[in-house]
Amino acid sequence: MKNIEVEVRSFIDESKYHQLIDFFEQHAKFLKEDSQVTHYFTGDHDLRIQKNNFFSKIWMKKWQIHDDHREELEIKFDKENFEKLQQLFLNLWYEIEITWLRKRLQFDWDGIDVSLDFTKWYGYIIELEILTTDLEKDEALDVLRKKFAELEIPITPKEEFKKKYERYKQNRKTLIE
């Protein structure tokens, strides 16, 4: 069962973001453009809900937030159910820890899921992802690292993502209000 998400990400500037859009429009298959609202909830697990242009979903990722690979469980709903999902978790005493407001462009590049993101108050990010099995996760990670090298983009260290995430988390209430 392919339920292990293997990903490599990097912060990029706006100029590189637009260059990458041009590159992927020529060398990959455009999948979709999406606007997303995502709430991360407090608790022992990485539990989230999201409303996007197509549906709402609940999903949970195991292990640590910036790990190279994580098990992912996901349940989709009609997008109109987002507020009900939010109310459900709030009534279960979860608190919203983070809210992301993101524009995402997705491409398929040789079987790799490419996301070019602009997250309000957070920045521009490129993410390459492969959904695989636990046995094949290391091989998938090698493939993604080679693709990043092809793009001549340095992989942002996890520590930098963690610092920026914590900074965003501490200031999120003033940012999103």
C-alpha positions as CSV (number, residue, x, y, z in Angstrom):
1,M,0.0,0.0,0.0
2,K,1.4,3.4,-1.0
3,N,0.7,5.5,2.1
4,I,4.2,6.9,2.8
5,E,4.6,10.5,1.6
6,V,8.2,11.2,0.7
7,E,8.9,14.9,0.1
8,V,11.7,17.4,-0.4
9,R,11.0,21.1,-0.1
10,S,12.7,24.5,-0.3
11,F,11.9,28.1,0.2
12,I,12.4,30.1,-3.0
13,D,12.0,33.7,-3.9
14,E,9.2,35.2,-6.0
15,S,11.5,35.4,-9.1
16,K,12.4,31.7,-8.9
17,Y,8.7,30.8,-8.3
18,H,7.8,32.4,-11.6
19,Q,10.8,30.8,-13.4
20,L,9.7,27.4,-12.1
21,I,6.1,28.0,-13.3
22,D,7.5,28.6,-16.8
23,F,9.8,25.5,-16.6
24,F,7.0,23.2,-15.5
25,E,4.6,24.5,-18.0
26,Q,7.1,23.4,-20.7
27,H,8.4,20.2,-19.1
28,A,5.6,18.7,-17.0
29,K,1.9,18.1,-17.1
30,F,-0.2,20.8,-15.4
31,L,-2.6,19.2,-12.9
32,K,-4.4,22.0,-11.2
33,E,-4.5,25.4,-9.5
34,D,-5.9,25.4,-6.0
35,S,-6.7,27.8,-3.2
36,Q,-6.5,26.2,0.2
37,V,-7.4,27.0,3.8
38,T,-5.8,24.5,6.2
39,H,-6.1,24.3,10.0
40,Y,-3.6,22.3,12.0
41,F,-4.9,21.2,15.3
42,T,-3.2,20.9,18.7
43,G,-2.6,17.4,20.1
44,D,-0.2,14.5,19.9
45,H,-0.8,13.9,16.2
46,D,-0.4,16.1,13.1
47,L,-4.1,16.4,12.5
48,R,-5.4,18.8,9.9
49,I,-8.5,19.9,8.0
50,Q,-8.6,21.6,4.7
51,K,-11.0,23.3,2.3
52,N,-9.8,23.7,-1.2
53,N,-11.3,24.4,-4.6
54,F,-12.5,20.8,-5.0
55,F,-13.3,19.2,-1.6
56,S,-12.7,19.3,2.2
57,K,-10.6,16.8,4.0
58,I,-9.4,15.5,7.3
59,W,-5.9,14.1,7.3
60,M,-3.3,13.0,9.8
61,K,0.4,12.5,9.2
62,K,2.5,10.3,11.5
63,W,5.9,11.1,12.7
64,Q,7.4,14.6,12.9
65,I,6.2,17.5,10.8
66,H,9.4,18.1,8.7
67,D,10.5,14.5,8.3
68,D,11.5,13.3,4.8
69,H,8.8,10.7,4.8
70,R,5.6,10.2,6.8
71,E,2.6,7.9,6.8
72,E,-0.5,9.8,5.7
73,L,-4.2,9.0,6.4
74,E,-6.8,11.1,4.5
75,I,-10.6,11.3,4.4
76,K,-12.3,13.5,1.8
77,F,-15.7,15.3,2.1
78,D,-17.7,17.8,0.1
79,K,-16.1,21.2,0.4
80,E,-19.3,22.6,1.9
81,N,-18.6,20.5,5.0
82,F,-15.5,22.3,6.0
83,E,-17.2,24.4,8.7
84,K,-18.8,21.3,10.1
85,L,-15.4,19.6,10.3
86,Q,-14.0,22.6,12.0
87,Q,-16.8,22.7,14.5
88,L,-16.4,19.0,15.2
89,F,-12.8,19.3,16.2
90,L,-13.4,22.4,18.2
91,N,-16.2,20.7,20.1
92,L,-13.8,17.8,20.8
93,W,-11.6,20.3,22.5
94,Y,-8.9,20.6,19.8
95,E,-7.6,24.1,19.2
96,I,-6.5,25.5,15.9
97,E,-2.7,25.8,16.2
98,I,-2.0,27.1,12.7
99,T,-4.0,28.4,9.7
100,W,-2.4,28.4,6.2
101,L,-3.8,30.4,3.4
102,R,-2.2,29.0,0.3
103,K,-2.3,29.2,-3.5
104,R,-0.9,26.0,-5.0
105,L,0.0,25.1,-8.5
106,Q,0.5,21.3,-9.1
107,F,2.3,19.5,-11.9
108,D,3.2,15.9,-12.7
109,W,6.9,15.8,-13.6
110,D,8.0,12.3,-14.6
111,G,5.7,10.8,-12.0
112,I,6.7,13.2,-9.3
113,D,4.0,15.5,-7.8
114,V,5.3,19.1,-7.9
115,S,3.7,21.8,-5.8
116,L,4.6,25.5,-6.3
117,D,3.1,27.3,-3.3
118,F,2.6,30.8,-2.2
119,T,1.4,30.8,1.5
120,K,0.3,34.1,2.8
121,W,2.6,35.5,5.4
122,Y,4.9,32.5,5.0
123,G,6.4,32.6,1.5
124,Y,7.1,30.7,-1.7
125,I,7.9,27.0,-1.6
126,I,8.6,24.3,-4.1
127,E,7.8,20.7,-3.0
128,L,8.5,17.5,-4.8
129,E,6.6,14.5,-3.5
130,I,6.3,10.8,-4.2
131,L,3.7,8.6,-2.5
132,T,5.3,5.2,-2.0
133,T,5.6,2.2,0.3
134,D,7.7,1.9,3.4
135,L,10.1,-0.4,1.6
136,E,10.7,2.1,-1.2
137,K,10.9,5.3,0.7
138,D,14.7,5.7,0.7
139,E,14.9,5.1,-3.1
140,A,12.1,7.7,-3.6
141,L,14.0,10.2,-1.5
142,D,17.1,9.7,-3.6
143,V,15.1,10.3,-6.8
144,L,13.7,13.6,-5.3
145,R,17.1,14.8,-4.3
146,K,18.4,14.2,-7.8
147,K,15.5,16.2,-9.3
148,F,16.2,19.1,-7.0
149,A,19.8,19.0,-8.2
150,E,18.5,19.1,-11.8
151,L,16.5,22.2,-11.0
152,E,19.7,23.7,-9.3
153,I,17.7,24.5,-6.1
154,P,19.4,23.9,-2.8
155,I,17.2,21.9,-0.4
156,T,16.3,24.1,2.6
157,P,17.5,22.6,5.8
158,K,14.8,21.2,8.1
159,E,16.0,23.5,10.9
160,E,15.2,26.5,8.7
161,F,11.7,25.2,8.1
162,K,11.2,24.5,11.8
163,K,12.3,28.0,12.8
164,K,10.1,29.7,10.2
165,Y,7.2,27.4,11.2
166,E,7.6,28.3,14.9
167,R,7.8,32.0,14.1
168,Y,4.7,31.8,12.0
169,K,2.9,29.8,14.8
170,Q,3.8,32.3,17.4
171,N,2.5,35.2,15.3
172,R,-0.4,33.5,13.5
173,K,-3.2,35.2,15.4
174,T,-2.0,38.7,14.5
175,L,-1.2,37.6,10.9
176,I,-4.6,36.0,10.0
177,E,-6.9,38.5,11.8
